[in-house]
Amino acid sequence: MAIVEWCQVSMTMLGLIVEPLQETCFFLFVVGELLLLSSMIFLLPVVCGCPERCRCHSPSNFVDCSRQGLAEVPSDLPPQTLTLHLQDNQIRQLPASAFKSVPQLTTLNLYNNSLSNLTSGVFHGLQHLRVLNLTQNSLHSLESRLFHSLPQLRELDLSSNNISHLPTSLGEPWENLTVFAIQQNQLQQLGRALLESMPRVRHLFLKDNLWKCNCHLLSLKLWLETFIYKGGITDSIICASPDTWKGKDLLKIPHELYQPCPFPSPDLESSQVQQLGAAHRAVPRPPESHSSGERDHWECEIKPKPRPANLRHAVATIIITGVLCGIVCLMMLAAAIYGCTYAAITAQYHAGRSAQINEPAKTEGKELFDSSMA
């Protein structure tokens, strides 16, 4: 009995000791879990590679570094980034392969920075880039192979810069480009070859440039007419010079009024004339001392050469010709009806007069016959 009582007392005392121990262990477990969770939350940006001054959204692979006063592209961008916003910063220069850490990038926004020059290899490695926004920077020109490494590019916005010249080609043909914006720059001319390298472009924005509507812009006008006829969308191109067309819409100026461009040089023309066996003299070049306005006037002195009418003008000509022919036919029909009616009325009138003249003669002849019979 003594042993049993001792065992019961021992078990009771052990229970009194175990219960507090279980509560203490549970408390320590909860505290440990909270510490682990907080450490994971604290270390998550470091593990994901999100830059310190940027905001990362992992589910959509979106990184927003806008409005942070950045002077360069962050070097620790997550490699899985698809969309990168760097607008409203102070980035002045981009080194070659500036975005090599984000090879999967599809959208890049560099709006409102201080970029003045772009090296040819700045976008190297961005094989999947589709949207590129370079609006409102300080770009003056673009190298011919600048976008050579962007085969999937679909939207390119170069608006609100200081671009005064575009090369005839920007690398290989842009088979996928559908939107091209170059408005609010300093362009005076735009080569047709550049536009022809964009076979799938559907939206073209060119307004608010310093367009010089002379013979060199005629090819752009003809290309735009075909572009619009095929369903393309573009804005208005307002001429800034010469004074003859200043303030006019390029597409509303008849191409027959444009003056042809002069020959590139008298030597070239002389050689061509000699090859053809003609005795024409080469066109003289204007003196170098003349001002640019006088040279522009000299370019426009030659009479325009006949040019083939475009499809819209041909259709309008056919419609107008058909209407005029219809009017002429109606007039001829009315003249014929009038002539026939006049002839019928005249014939009826003469027939009535003849009947009135013959009636007294018949009466007099009948009286003479009756008197002779008597």
Sequence and secondary structure as in RCSB ss.txt:
>XXXX:A:sequence
MAIVEWCQVSMTMLGLIVEPLQETCFFLFVVGELLLLSSMIFLLPVVCGCPERCRCHSPSNFVDCSRQGLAEVPS
DLPPQTLTLHLQDNQIRQLPASAFKSVPQLTTLNLYNNSLSNLTSGVFHGLQHLRVLNLTQNSLHSLESRLFHSL
PQLRELDLSSNNISHLPTSLGEPWENLTVFAIQQNQLQQLGRALLESMPRVRHLFLKDNLWKCNCHLLSLKLWLE
TFIYKGGITDSIICASPDTWKGKDLLKIPHELYQPCPFPSPDLESSQVQQLGAAHRAVPRPPESHSSGERDHWEC
EIKPKPRPANLRHAVATIIITGVLCGIVCLMMLAAAIYGCTYAAITAQYHAGRSAQINEPAKTEGKELFDSSMA
>XXXX:A:secstr
 HHHHHHHHHHHHHHHHHHHHHHHHHHHHHHHHHHHHHHHHHHHHHHHT  TTSEEEGGGTEEE TTS  SS  S
   TT  EEE  SS      TTTTTT TT  EEE  S       TTTTTT TT  EEE  SS   B  TTTTTT 
TT  EEE  SS   B  S  SS  SS  EEE  SS  S   HHHHHT TT  EEE  SS EE SGGGHHHHHHHH
HHHHTT EE   BEEESTTTTT BGGGS GGGS     S HHHHHHHHHHHT          TTS HHHHHHHHT
 S        HHHHHHHHHHHHHHHHHHHHHHHHHHHHHHHHHHHHHHHHHHHHHHHHHHHHHHHHHHHHHHH 
